Amino acid sequence: MTVRDVNEYEDLLAEWADLESGLGILLAYPDQSREFVVRVGQYERWMQSLMDRDPDVGLYLLFQLAGNSSVGYSASHALICAVVCHLLRPELMLNPWDGDSLVRAALTMNIAMTRMQDQLAVQRERPTPEQQAMIQQHPARGIEMLRDLGVDDTMWLAIIASHHDNMVDEGAYDDVPVAQQMGRILKRVDRYIAMISPRLSRAGRSATDSARAIMASTSAQQDPVGHAVVRSLGLCPPGTFVRMDNDELGLVVKRSTIASHPYIAVVGDAGGELLSEPRLHDPARGGPQIQAALPATGVRAVLNHARILQLGARIIID
C-alpha cells in the first residue's frame, strides 16, 4: 500500500499509532491482559502486515516517530526494534521459528522496566541508583515475568536473557550457538535504535553515526549483524533528514539497491527556507549528493508528510 493521497496517509498513520498504543498498554500492564502470549503474536502479525504493505512507508513513519518524540518511548522503541529484526530475517538467513522468537523478544525485551523507561525518556537527570539497578536487573526480571505470563519459548527467553550481555559478542558469528547469534542481533538493533532516539537528557545521533558505531571494529565475516542492518535499512533509512552537498535539506523517502544512495525528497533550499513543493531526487543519477545525515531533533520543520510520501509512491525500482 503506497501513499497516494492524504486519506491513505492518515489511515496508515492511524494504524501504526493504534499498534504502538496497544503494545504500550500490553507492556505496561501485562498482568491485566488475558492470553498474553496470544496478544504478543497478534501484535507481531499486525506489524508484519503493515510492513508488507509498504516497508519504506513503515520505516519512514517509525523513524520520524523515533527521531522526534520521547513520549511513549518504550513501546515506540520496542516496535521499531521488532521491525528491524523482521527485516533482518532474510539478510541473516534466519529460519522461520528463530525469526519469530527474535521479533517477539524485541517486542518484550524491556517488559520489566516499561514504565521506568518511559520516565527515563522525559527525565533530564541521569538515572538514579535505584533506576540503574532496575536497568541492570531487567533482563532477568523480564524472563521471570514472561514465564509467569505463559511464555514457554526457550529461544524467546534466551534472547532476552542475553541482549545486554557482553558474552554474546564473543566469537565469530557463524561459530557460536544460534541463541548467542540471536542475542547479538537484538543487542545490535537495540543499541542502534537507542542511539538515534532522543531523550530529554540527550539528543539522538544521526542514522549514519549510529550505523558506523554498530559496525565499528568488526568485519562482516566476524560479525555480519551491523552490516546487515545497513544493507536492510540503508545508511540513511526512510524518515531520515539529510544535508545535501549543495546545502539543500532533504528527507529520505525510499531505500534503493545502493545503501548510500536512497531516494530523497528535497524539502528546503540552501538558504534555509522550506520549499513550497518538495522535489524528488535520485542521487544515483547525479546532481547533489548526501553530505551528512542529520539528527531529527536538529530539524524544526513542519512538513506535509502525506505529500512527501506521495512522491515516494512514484518511484519504481528496477
ABEGO torsion letter per residue (X at the ends): XBBABAAAAAAAAAAAAAAAAAAAAAAABAAABBGAAAAAAAAAAAAAAAAAABAAAAAAAAAAAAAABABGAAAAAAAAAAAAAAAAAAAAGBBAAAAAAAAAAAAAAAAAAAAAAAAAAABABBBBAAAAAAAAAAAAAAAAAAAAAGBABAAAAAAAAAAABAAAABEBAAABBAAAAAAAAAAAAAAAAAAABBBAABBBBBAAAAAAAAABGBBAAABAAAAAAAAAAEABBBGBBBBBAAGBBBBBABBBABAABBBBBBABBAAGBBBABBBBBBAAAEEBBBABBBBAAABBBBBBAAAAAAAAAABBBX
